């Protein structure tokens, strides 16, 4: 076993490669729609070649769901992914440590591959020690499965230095197995990889900078666009592995052109969800308020760009 896996009650394989941050399907009246998740799993595996998922995170609007909804969504992904997906990581972060612990216990009971947690972002931890203590208490609620820290400072406002967080963390959290690093701070991420690559799974979370993270030594990546351009992003990993950086840059440029274009339109969960529906045909519904539905005008522009780039024919 690698990392600290030998200390866990249920040893798991190291998480690597692409991980799709899944959308939560909704009905038109904003209720969760579990009925299309089986179709969604098959699409990821058979069409996009992605077999790892990250559920109830930012893309999945996890913070907009009730605890009960999050449990139901997690259960359905784990159930439908059995025998098809390699790893199902459930995000259990919450402003309430009690809710996070409850969700962690539930994920373990449902046999999730691992759990992940963001930092609380209303009352924020003011130090590495405070954040570590919070993570430790959540991880302790599910001592039999791998634990990941989800670093996303643009949304949480918690920009503590991650390389410092990782220093000795396995002694405090025996199940700690890695992190999802969603920040453009490649200095911090590069130091994390340099010091801890052999110990933890270090997954990068900015899809438009995937190649940069891979060159630095990322174990893999977690992202929303891997739901519908997983094939293209997998090519970046494949050609980089064989040393063809010119072709890797060409593939990354296509991803960047798409993300850059949609970002200028306002690239949020709604636009991302719309792109996924356009490419996959899976009815995912609108996002939940306070996010507004992607307008028909924006959808038409996204569709045109997908066709121009050859992502959608």
VEXDREN-2710 file (C-alpha; in Angstrom, 1 decimal):
% VEXDREN-2710
k/r/px/py/pz
1/UNK/0.0/0.0/0.0
2/UNK/1.1/3.6/-0.7
3/UNK/0.7/6.6/1.5
4/UNK/-0.9/5.8/4.8
5/UNK/-3.2/3.2/3.4
6/UNK/-1.9/0.4/5.5
7/UNK/-3.2/2.3/8.6
8/UNK/-6.8/2.2/7.3
9/UNK/-9.4/-0.4/8.1
10/UNK/-10.3/-0.6/4.4
11/UNK/-7.2/-0.2/2.2
12/UNK/-7.9/1.6/-1.1
13/UNK/-5.9/2.2/-4.3
14/UNK/-4.3/5.5/-4.9
15/UNK/-6.5/8.0/-6.7
16/UNK/-5.0/9.2/-10.0
17/UNK/-5.9/10.4/-13.5
18/UNK/-9.0/12.4/-14.3
19/UNK/-11.8/12.7/-11.8
20/UNK/-15.1/14.2/-13.0
21/UNK/-16.7/16.7/-10.5
22/UNK/-20.3/15.6/-11.2
23/UNK/-23.3/17.8/-11.6
24/UNK/-26.4/17.2/-9.5
25/UNK/-29.3/16.5/-11.9
26/UNK/-32.4/18.6/-11.1
27/UNK/-36.0/18.7/-12.2
28/UNK/-37.4/21.9/-13.7
29/UNK/-38.8/22.8/-10.2
30/UNK/-35.4/22.4/-8.6
31/UNK/-35.8/19.0/-6.9
32/UNK/-32.9/16.5/-7.2
33/UNK/-33.4/14.1/-10.1
34/UNK/-31.8/10.7/-9.3
35/UNK/-33.4/8.9/-12.2
36/UNK/-30.7/10.0/-14.8
37/UNK/-27.6/9.1/-12.7
38/UNK/-27.4/5.6/-14.1
39/UNK/-27.3/7.1/-17.6
40/UNK/-24.8/9.6/-16.5
41/UNK/-22.4/7.0/-15.1
42/UNK/-22.5/5.0/-18.4
43/UNK/-21.8/8.2/-20.4
44/UNK/-18.7/9.1/-18.3
45/UNK/-17.3/5.6/-18.6
46/UNK/-18.2/4.7/-22.2
47/UNK/-18.0/8.1/-23.9
48/UNK/-15.6/10.2/-21.9
49/UNK/-13.3/7.5/-20.6
50/UNK/-13.6/8.9/-17.0
51/UNK/-14.0/6.3/-14.2
52/UNK/-13.5/8.4/-11.1
53/UNK/-15.9/11.0/-9.7
54/UNK/-16.2/13.7/-7.1
55/UNK/-19.8/14.0/-5.8
56/UNK/-21.5/17.0/-4.1
57/UNK/-18.7/19.4/-4.6
58/UNK/-18.8/22.9/-6.1
59/UNK/-20.0/21.6/-9.5
60/UNK/-22.6/19.4/-7.8
61/UNK/-24.0/22.4/-5.8
62/UNK/-23.4/20.4/-2.6
63/UNK/-23.6/23.5/-0.4
64/UNK/-27.0/24.3/-1.9
65/UNK/-28.4/20.8/-1.0
66/UNK/-29.9/19.7/2.3
67/UNK/-28.1/17.1/4.3
68/UNK/-30.8/14.5/3.3
69/UNK/-30.5/15.4/-0.4
70/UNK/-26.7/15.1/-0.2
71/UNK/-27.1/11.6/1.3
72/UNK/-29.6/10.5/-1.4
73/UNK/-27.3/11.8/-4.2
74/UNK/-24.3/10.1/-2.7
75/UNK/-26.2/6.8/-2.4
76/UNK/-27.3/6.9/-6.0
77/UNK/-23.9/7.6/-7.4
78/UNK/-22.3/4.8/-5.3
79/UNK/-25.1/2.4/-6.2
80/UNK/-25.1/3.2/-10.0
81/UNK/-21.3/3.3/-10.1
82/UNK/-20.8/-0.1/-8.6
83/UNK/-18.7/-2.3/-10.9
84/UNK/-18.4/0.6/-13.4
85/UNK/-16.5/3.4/-11.7
86/UNK/-13.1/3.0/-10.0
87/UNK/-13.6/5.5/-7.3
88/UNK/-16.5/7.6/-5.9
89/UNK/-15.3/10.4/-3.7
90/UNK/-18.0/12.1/-1.7
91/UNK/-17.6/15.7/-0.6
92/UNK/-18.9/16.1/2.9
93/UNK/-17.9/19.7/3.7
94/UNK/-20.3/21.9/5.6
95/UNK/-20.3/25.0/7.7
96/UNK/-21.4/22.8/10.6
97/UNK/-18.8/20.2/11.8
98/UNK/-21.7/18.1/13.0
99/UNK/-23.2/18.0/9.6
100/UNK/-19.8/17.1/8.0
101/UNK/-19.4/14.3/10.5
102/UNK/-22.9/13.0/9.8
103/UNK/-22.2/13.1/6.0
104/UNK/-18.8/11.4/6.5
105/UNK/-20.4/8.5/8.5
106/UNK/-23.1/8.1/5.9
107/UNK/-20.5/8.0/3.0
108/UNK/-18.5/5.4/4.9
109/UNK/-21.7/3.3/5.5
110/UNK/-22.5/3.5/1.8
111/UNK/-18.9/2.3/1.0
112/UNK/-17.7/5.4/-0.7
113/UNK/-14.1/5.2/-2.0
114/UNK/-13.2/8.3/0.1
115/UNK/-14.5/11.6/1.5
116/UNK/-13.3/15.2/0.9
117/UNK/-13.9/18.4/2.9
118/UNK/-13.6/22.1/2.1
119/UNK/-12.6/24.5/4.8
120/UNK/-15.6/26.2/6.6
121/UNK/-16.0/29.6/5.0
122/UNK/-18.3/31.7/7.3
123/UNK/-16.4/31.3/10.5
124/UNK/-13.0/30.6/8.9
125/UNK/-10.1/28.8/10.5
126/UNK/-7.4/31.5/11.2
127/UNK/-4.4/29.1/11.2
128/UNK/-3.1/25.8/9.9
129/UNK/-3.7/24.4/13.4
130/UNK/-7.4/25.4/13.4
131/UNK/-8.0/24.0/9.9
132/UNK/-6.1/20.7/10.8
133/UNK/-8.2/20.3/13.9
134/UNK/-11.4/20.7/11.9
135/UNK/-10.3/18.2/9.3
136/UNK/-9.1/15.8/12.0
137/UNK/-12.5/15.8/13.7
138/UNK/-14.4/15.2/10.4
139/UNK/-12.0/12.4/9.3
140/UNK/-12.4/10.7/12.7
141/UNK/-16.1/10.2/11.9
142/UNK/-15.2/7.9/9.1
143/UNK/-12.0/6.1/10.1
144/UNK/-12.2/3.3/7.6
145/UNK/-11.9/5.3/4.3
146/UNK/-9.5/7.8/2.7
147/UNK/-9.8/11.4/3.5
148/UNK/-9.0/14.4/1.2
149/UNK/-8.7/18.1/1.8
150/UNK/-10.5/20.2/-0.8
151/UNK/-8.6/23.5/-1.2
152/UNK/-10.6/26.2/-3.1
153/UNK/-9.6/29.6/-1.7
154/UNK/-11.5/31.6/-4.4
155/UNK/-14.8/30.4/-2.8
156/UNK/-13.9/29.7/0.8
157/UNK/-11.6/32.7/1.3
158/UNK/-9.3/30.4/3.2
159/UNK/-5.9/30.7/1.5
160/UNK/-3.7/29.1/4.1
161/UNK/-0.5/27.6/2.7
162/UNK/-1.3/24.0/1.7
163/UNK/2.3/22.8/1.8
164/UNK/2.4/23.8/5.5
165/UNK/-0.9/22.0/6.1
166/UNK/0.6/18.7/4.7
167/UNK/3.6/18.8/7.0
168/UNK/3.1/15.9/9.3
169/UNK/-0.7/15.7/8.7
170/UNK/-0.7/11.9/8.5
171/UNK/0.3/11.8/12.1
172/UNK/-2.8/13.7/13.1
173/UNK/-5.1/12.3/10.4
174/UNK/-4.1/8.6/9.7
175/UNK/-6.6/8.3/6.9
176/UNK/-5.3/11.5/5.1
177/UNK/-4.6/10.5/1.5
178/UNK/-4.4/13.7/-0.5
179/UNK/-6.0/16.8/-1.7
180/UNK/-7.9/18.5/-4.4
181/UNK/-6.0/21.8/-5.1
182/UNK/-8.3/24.3/-6.9
183/UNK/-6.2/27.4/-7.1
184/UNK/-3.9/29.1/-9.6
185/UNK/-1.1/29.2/-7.0
186/UNK/1.3/26.8/-8.8
187/UNK/4.1/27.8/-6.4
188/UNK/2.2/26.3/-3.5
189/UNK/1.0/23.3/-5.5
190/UNK/4.5/22.7/-6.9
191/UNK/5.9/22.7/-3.4
192/UNK/3.2/20.2/-2.3
193/UNK/4.2/17.9/-5.2
194/UNK/7.9/18.3/-4.6
195/UNK/7.7/17.4/-0.9
196/UNK/4.8/15.0/-0.8
197/UNK/4.2/13.3/-4.2
198/UNK/5.3/9.9/-2.9
199/UNK/3.1/10.1/0.1
200/UNK/-0.2/11.6/-1.1
201/UNK/-2.5/11.9/-4.1
202/UNK/-2.2/15.5/-5.3
203/UNK/-5.0/16.3/-7.6
204/UNK/-5.3/19.6/-9.4
205/UNK/-8.6/21.5/-9.8
206/UNK/-8.1/24.1/-12.6
207/UNK/-9.0/22.4/-15.8
208/UNK/-7.4/25.2/-18.0
209/UNK/-4.1/24.6/-16.3
210/UNK/-4.0/20.8/-16.3
211/UNK/-0.9/20.6/-18.4
212/UNK/1.0/22.9/-16.1
213/UNK/0.0/20.8/-13.0
214/UNK/0.9/17.5/-14.8
215/UNK/4.4/18.9/-15.6
216/UNK/4.8/19.8/-12.0
217/UNK/3.9/16.2/-11.1
218/UNK/0.2/16.2/-10.2
219/UNK/-1.2/12.7/-9.5
220/UNK/-4.3/13.6/-11.4
221/UNK/-7.0/16.2/-11.7
222/UNK/-10.6/16.9/-10.5
223/UNK/-12.7/19.1/-12.7
224/UNK/-16.1/20.0/-14.1
225/UNK/-15.2/20.0/-17.8
226/UNK/-14.0/16.4/-17.5
227/UNK/-17.7/15.4/-17.6
228/UNK/-17.9/16.4/-21.2
229/UNK/-14.4/16.9/-22.6
230/UNK/-12.8/14.1/-20.6
231/UNK/-11.6/12.5/-23.8
232/UNK/-9.7/15.6/-24.8
233/UNK/-8.2/16.1/-21.3
234/UNK/-7.2/12.4/-21.1
235/UNK/-5.2/13.0/-24.3
236/UNK/-3.2/15.7/-22.5
237/UNK/-2.3/13.1/-19.9
238/UNK/-1.5/10.4/-22.5
239/UNK/0.7/12.4/-24.8
240/UNK/2.5/14.1/-21.8
241/UNK/3.3/10.7/-20.4
242/UNK/5.1/9.8/-23.7
243/UNK/6.9/13.1/-23.8
244/UNK/5.0/14.8/-26.6
245/UNK/4.6/18.2/-25.1
246/UNK/3.9/20.0/-28.4
247/UNK/0.8/17.9/-28.9
248/UNK/-0.1/18.2/-25.2
249/UNK/0.0/22.0/-25.6
250/UNK/-2.3/21.8/-28.6
251/UNK/-4.9/19.8/-26.7
252/UNK/-4.6/22.2/-23.7
253/UNK/-5.0/25.2/-26.0
254/UNK/-8.4/23.8/-27.2
255/UNK/-9.5/23.4/-23.5
256/UNK/-8.3/26.9/-22.7
257/UNK/-10.0/28.5/-25.7
258/UNK/-13.3/26.9/-24.7
259/UNK/-13.0/27.8/-21.0
260/UNK/-11.7/31.3/-21.8
261/UNK/-14.6/32.0/-24.2
262/UNK/-17.2/30.8/-21.8
263/UNK/-15.6/32.6/-18.9
264/UNK/-16.1/35.9/-20.8
265/UNK/-19.8/35.0/-20.9
266/UNK/-19.8/34.2/-17.2
267/UNK/-18.6/30.7/-16.6
268/UNK/-20.3/29.3/-13.6
269/UNK/-22.2/26.1/-12.6
270/UNK/-25.1/27.1/-14.9
271/UNK/-23.0/27.5/-18.0
272/UNK/-21.0/24.4/-17.2
273/UNK/-24.2/22.4/-16.7
274/UNK/-25.6/23.7/-20.0
275/UNK/-22.4/22.7/-21.8
276/UNK/-22.7/19.2/-20.3
277/UNK/-26.3/18.9/-21.5
278/UNK/-25.4/20.1/-25.0
279/UNK/-22.6/17.5/-25.3
280/UNK/-24.1/14.6/-23.5
281/UNK/-27.8/15.0/-24.1
282/UNK/-28.5/14.1/-20.4
283/UNK/-31.2/16.3/-18.9
284/UNK/-29.6/17.8/-15.9
285/UNK/-32.0/20.6/-15.3
286/UNK/-31.3/24.1/-14.0
287/UNK/-29.0/25.0/-11.1
288/UNK/-30.6/25.9/-7.8
289/UNK/-31.0/29.5/-6.6
290/UNK/-29.2/31.8/-6.0
291/UNK/-27.7/30.6/-9.3
292/UNK/-29.7/31.5/-12.4
293/UNK/-30.3/29.3/-15.3
294/UNK/-28.1/29.7/-18.4
295/UNK/-30.0/31.8/-20.9
296/UNK/-30.9/30.5/-24.3
297/UNK/-28.6/33.2/-25.9
298/UNK/-25.6/31.9/-23.9
299/UNK/-26.5/28.3/-24.6
300/UNK/-26.5/29.1/-28.4
301/UNK/-23.0/30.7/-28.1
302/UNK/-21.7/27.8/-26.1
303/UNK/-23.1/25.4/-28.6
304/UNK/-21.5/27.3/-31.5
305/UNK/-18.1/27.3/-29.7
306/UNK/-18.3/23.6/-29.0
307/UNK/-18.8/23.0/-32.7
308/UNK/-16.1/25.4/-33.9
309/UNK/-13.6/23.6/-31.6
310/UNK/-14.7/20.2/-32.8
311/UNK/-15.8/19.1/-29.3
312/UNK/-19.4/18.7/-30.6
313/UNK/-20.0/17.8/-34.2
END
